[in-house]
Amino acid sequence: MNWEEGLKSREIAGKLTARIKKSTAGYSGTICIMEVCGTHTVALRRSGIHSLLPDNIRLISGPGCPVCVTPTGYIDNALDLASEKDIIVATFGDMVKVPGSNRASLSSFMGEDKIKIVYSPGELITLANHTDKQVVFLGIGFETTIPTIASVFLRASREKMKNLFLYTAFKTVPPALKALLQDKNRYFNGFLLPGHVSAVIGRKAYDFLTEENGVPGVIAGFEPADMLSGIASLVELIIQERNAVVNGYTRAVREDGNRKAREVISELLEPGEERWRSLGIIPDSGLRLKKEFQAFDAEKVFSLPPVIDKEQPGCICGEVILGKAAPAECGLFGTECTPDHPVGPCMVSSEGTCSAYLRYTI
């Protein structure tokens, strides 16, 4: 058995599950683990890992889906941009069905040559070069996707492009975790930390978790053995009451992350406050265009209004994002709110908790 086969091996999964059960056998109370990453949310449920764990371990999802944590007001502004005759809105596919405050979405403009779905930010240069219209890209994402987007706009700057713009809603993970730690009614015992984001920012970026107000954290990959090993290590840290940060994904994550990716980000962007759905405004949790690149800033060029945060009546996506409610607790889940007719973004995104629960849990 090679290492790749081992990551999916039932035998290894069984041993890791036994290790977890042994660790918790004499533990009283419930261990609540927040998987921060939306990809983990999907992978955990698709692989059935949640069903292998002891009854005293509870997995909850966190604010790790970039589409889900984008406030409704951003979608409303994107809809306003799309309604302008001389503007093309370019976006990744997940954003197209996300409803705004009046339940409209960008999908209503499909077929009108107003919305362009891109699969790589590199397509933006070609798109802008082949139209006389202004192209606005919806910059949604965490540290994983930001470097590739930043590299495109650095190229656009070098080529002195005049019709390509960026509407930023970039968010960074560590400030959001710090905000969660401020909750006076702590409802989680540790973080299963995101593998892809960590490959960019590195293990050291989470050292704040080791402080007095912190919790243990383990960086994990996305194969069954990765996640079970991460949970096993995290459970042991929680039981030992050790606020350590362990890198369980060493084949992809270094102590200092990816230096080149971080340099690309910092060349174009700088930290600033950012509004998150349900978490409110978090200082230094966003990345905005630096002053010298503000000719590309769609918010300023098109005088877009400030982003607001507003949930649809009956939708508890905000509580789901925070791990304070499970999707099935929502009265709209699987009935009025489905992937084909979503009420909230948690049902839209491929990394959304509600979508994952609907597909793999019930």
N, C-alpha and C positions, 0 to 999 in steps of 0.2 A: 504494500500500500504506500503510494507516494503522499506527500504532504497535502496536495490538492484533494486527493480522495479522502484523506483523513478529516478534512474540514467538513465533509458531508457524511462521514461514517456513522452508522447507527451504533456501532460498538463504542466508539469514542464518546458519542453523545450520551450513551447509557452510563458510561463511567463518570462523566461530568455531572449528570443528573444525580447519580448516587452520591457524589461528593457534596453536592448542594443539600441533599436530603440529610446526610450525615451531619453537616454543619449546623443545620437548623433543628435537629431532632430535639435538643434540650432547650430550645429558645422559646421563651414565652412572649406572646405578642406577635404583631404582624410587621414584617419588613416590607416597606414600600419603596420600590425602585422606580425612578423616573428615567425612561429612555428619552434622551433629549432629541435625538435625531428622527425625523420622519421616515427615513429609509429603514431605520431599526424598527420602527412601529410596524411597517409593512412586513419586513423580513421575519420578525418574531412571530407574527400571526400566520404568515404564509407557511412557515416551517412547523407551526404547531407547538413551539417552545413554551408558550404560555400555559399549555395544557399539561406539560411535563413537570411543572414546578410544584413544590409542596404547597399546601393550602395556606401556610402562613407567609408566603411570599406573594406580593401583589405588584404587578407591573402597571404603571400609568404613563401616559404620553405627555410630552412636554412641548414647548414652543419651537419645535424643530422643523416645521414645514413653512418655508418662506412665503408661499402663497397664502397660507392660512393666517399668518400673523400680519399680513398687509391690511391696513384699515380700509373700511368701505369708501371713505372719502377719496382715497387714491384711485379706486375703480371709477368713481364718479368723474374725477378729473380726466381719466383715460377715455371715458365715454365722450366727454366734451371735446377732447382732442380729435377723436375719430369722427365727430360730427362736422368738423371743419373741412371744407371741400378741397383745400390744398395740402392736407396732412394725411400721411399714411402712418398708422400705428403698427409697429413691429413688436412681436412678443413671442415668448415661448408658449407652447400650446396649452399649458395648464391654466394660463390666465384668461383664456377666451370665454370660458363658461362661468367665471366667478361673478356673482351678481353684485350690482351696486345697490344703493339705498332704495331704489324703486324696483328692484328685482331685475332690471335690465342688465344685459351683459354684452361684451364685445362681439359675441356670436351673432348679434342682430345685424352687424355690419358685414358679415361674411358674404362674399359674392358681389360686393360693391367695389372691390379693389381698394378698400379702406383699411383692411386688416391683413397683415402678412405674418404668418407663423414661420418662425425661423427655428432651425434645429441646432444651429451653431452661430455664435455672435459674429463669426467671420463672414457670414452671408450679408451682414449689414452694409459693408463697403460696396459690394456689387449692387445691392438693392438701391442704395442712394445714388450710385453712379449711373443707373439706368432709368432715372425718373427726374422730372422737373419739380416734383412735389417735395415737401419737407417730410423727412422720415424721423419719427420719434420712437425710440426704443424704450420699452418699459423695463427698467433696471431693477428686477426683483432677484434677490438671492442672498445667500450667506457667503462666507469666505471661500467656499468651494468653487463657485461660479464667477465670483467677482474678478479674479485675475484675467480670465479670458475676455471678459467684457472690457476691462480696463485697457488691455492690449489693443483692442480694436479702436477705441477712442483715442489712444495715443497715436496710432497710425493715422486716424482721421485728422488729428491735429498736424502731424507732419505733412500730410498731403493737402492741408488747408481746405478741407471740405466745408462747404457752407450750408448744406441741407440735411445734415445728420445731427440728431439731438438725443440726449439721454435724460429720461425722467427717473431720477434715482429713488429707490426704496430699499437700498442695500442695508442689511442688518448684520451685526456681528454677535456671535454667540456668548462669549464670556460676560459682557454687561447684562445680558438677559438672565444668566444664571445668578449673577450677583443680586439682581432685582428679586428673583425668586427666594433667595436666602433671607431677604428682608421681611418676608411674611412672618408675622408674629405667631401665627398658628401653623408651625412647620408640619407639613403633611407628607413629607418624603424623607427617606433615610440616606439616600445616596443617588448619584447620577451615573447612568450608563452613557458615557460620553461619545460624541459622534466621530466616526472614523475618518470620513472624508474631510470634514472641517479641520480636524486635528492634523491631517497630513499637511495642511497649509500653515496653521498657526503653531503647531508643536505641543508637546506635553507640558512644557513650562508655562504655557498660557493659562493653565488651570491651577497654578500654585496657590492662588487665593483660597482655594477650597481647603487647604491645609490649616488655615487660620482658625481661631477659636469659634467663629460663627459658621464655619464651613461644614461640609459633609464629605464622606469618601467619594471618589470618582474613579472609574475605570474606562479607558478608551478601548473600544471593541470594534472588530471588523463585522462583516455581515453574513458570513456563512454560519450554519448551525453551531459548529464547534467554537467559532469565534465568540458568538453571543453567549453560549452556555459557559464558556471559560470566563468571560467577562462577568457574568452574573455570579459565578462561583467565587471569584476573587472579591467582588464587591460585597457579597454576603459575609464573607470572612472578615473583611475590614469593618463592616457595620457591627458585627457581633463583638469584635475586638475594640470597638470604639476608637478606631484609628482614622483620622482625617488625612489619608494619603491619596495621592493621585498616581495610579498605575497605568503604564502603557501596555495594554494587552494586544496591540496591533503593530508590533515592531516592524513587520515587513513593509509597512506603509508610512508609519509615523515616527519622526525623529524628535529629539528633545526640543530643537528650535524650529521645527517645521521646514517649510520650503522657502528658503531665503529669496530666491528669484521671484517667486509668486508674490511675496510680501513687498518686494521692491517695486514691482509693476503696480500694485495697488497704491502704494504710498506716493508714486510719481504723479498719479492722476487725482487721487482722492485724499481727503482728510477727515478725521473723526468729527462728528457733530451729533446733536441730540436727534432722536428719531422716535416717532410714535409707533407703538406696537399695538395690535389688536388686543384688548383686555389688559395689557400690562401698562398702557399709557406711555408717556414720554420718558424714555430712558436716556440719561446723559451719555454722550460718547458711544452710543450703540449703533449709530448710522455712519455711512461714509458718503460725503458730499463732494462734488467737484471743487477742486482748488480754484482760487481766484483767477489764475491764468488760463483756466479751461472753461470759464463760465459762459463763453460763447456757445458751448454745447448744452447748456443747462436749460432743459425744456421748461422747468418750473419758472425760471426768470424770463426766458425769451417769450413765452406765451402767457405770462402773468397768471399762473394757476393759483387758485385760492388755497389756503392752508388745509391740510388733510384732517378730517374728523373721523371719529370711530363710532359706528352705530350698528347695532345688531338688528337683524330682522325680527319682528315679533315671534316669539316662540322658539327662536334659534338659541341654542346654548353653546355655540361654537367657541365662544370666549372661555367658558368654563372648561370645555374639553381641552383647549390649547394649554390651559394651566394645570391640567391633570386633576382638576377638582370635581370633574363629572365624567362619567362614561357615556359614549354615544347613545347607548340604549336608554339612558335616562331622559333623552330628549323626546318629547311627544311627536316630533316631526320625523324622527329617524326611521328610514325605510318605508315611509308612507308618503307624506307630502314632500319629503326631502330625499331624493335619490340621485345617483350620479347623472342620470339623464335630465333631471329637473331639480337641481340643487337649490337649497335656500341659503346655505352658508358655504364658505370656502373649504371647510373640513370635509365636505362631501365631494368636492371638485378635484382637488389635487391628487396626483398619484401617490403623494406622501401624506395625504390627509388622514387623520385618525378615523373619522366617521366612514370614509371610503374603505379603509383597511378593515374595520370591524364588520362592515356590511359584507365584504367579499370573503373574509376568512374566519369570522367568529360565529356568526349565527347561521 
